[in-house]
């Protein structure tokens, strides 16, 4: 029976050429999928990491946040300790999430704005939503997308960008670029969390003047209830919810306003004297608000009797350093506060709750989601990530676990006479293993090594002691060998240009 079911689900990929439609009899056995990923939410900012059953699985102290809904959700889920955002920036991660490819192949090596035409989700890529659509799913996207190159296509002001800022960051995504999402309530990127805006399926703009995560959770609940007949109730659904908070700016902090900063910035590598320190109160308040919004979606699933056949994932695009490592940059670094993100998966009666140290990378998410839904046979051949769904169903599954995760940092490259970015500079590559973190930085002119970071994350979990490469040659050799394998496999610019080939065996 199980074999027949797998054949049935895998075969749904054959309906790709039939306008995203499949027979209703086959759809009835398919699980629903909801993927919720708030922006800039670090793994350490979840209360349950300090509770029994979880704290003994990690070597860090959790942030002093209140996340009651996530605490309960974690006890019903497979919770990963070591999910990694390989290129910890908003757009590059989203490119990997949607396509299952690294930034050099997804089309998004840099954050998307109107001065970077080289950074935009490939229109020809088969995205996770395309596959679900072709398998007979109703597909809905809510919230922040930030994966498109903004163009002058404002539905209300033809020939103009949707904002007047130069360069423009926000974007409207027309129907032909929505990759199988037939329900749309989204925007590019816009950071007024209490004054958000969205474009709906038909391109109409909405300005609800409500804190964005709660507004989005309300829209998701309305979609689940099928208010206005917005989805086919006979079809399974695939929902992605890109909440913007706890991304900055931070402007709401009542729950934490009277707590001393030293009681909030508990990581020993955090500097409470930095100007940004006051933002900790706002960041943690946003974390708690996201927890509440996420809970509303979970409540609706249960009330509607949809929870048992719905895979729910809670994750993020990257973390937030929040005064750690004396850096003002909240992301785009190999530090654990930046790379290590939440990844929790609940599938009642199908997945047994536990904590797992699987080092999931951003491109692995897309094929793993498809695998969890029984669509492994429909994973596009171009996908670079791995399907680790078998490990979620069975921690002893016969599948090779990754030895680590690649770290990628790209910067603007050459610009033309109009100031448009026409290439990107691969400024740093690194590798995070179970024990160590290594990052190598090069100069623009000669691609020579100018900086290195090496941490023993087992002995130094807060990465406060940058180790010498020369004094740890064997460790560096092993890490470079693992990094070289991945860089070659994904056809990364460092491999193609032979960058630091005296250190990295390609």
Secondary structure, DSSP 8 states (H G I E B T S, - for coil): -HHHHHHHHHGGGGGGGGTS---HHHHTT--EEEEEEETT-BTT--GGGGSTTTGGG-SS---S---HHHHHHHTTSEEES--B-TT-SHHHHHHHHHHSS-HHHHS-SS---TT-TT-S--TTS--HHHHHHHTT-EEEEEEE---S---S--TTSTTS-SS-SSS-------GGGSTT--EEEEES----TTS--EEETTS-EE---S-HHHHHHHHHHHHHTTTTS-S-TTS-EEEEEE--TTSS-----GGGTTS-HHHH--STTB-TTSGGGGHHHHHHHHHHHHHHHHHHHHHHHHHTT-GGGEEEEEEES----TTBTT-S-SSSSSSHHHHBB-EEEE-TTTS--EEE----BHHHHHHHHHHHTT-GGGS-TT--S---HHHHH-TT-S----SEEEEEEEEE--B-TT--B--EEEEEEEEEESSEEEEEEE-TTT--EEEEEEEETTT-TT------SGGGHHHHHHHHHHHHHHHHHTT-HHHHHTTTTTTS--
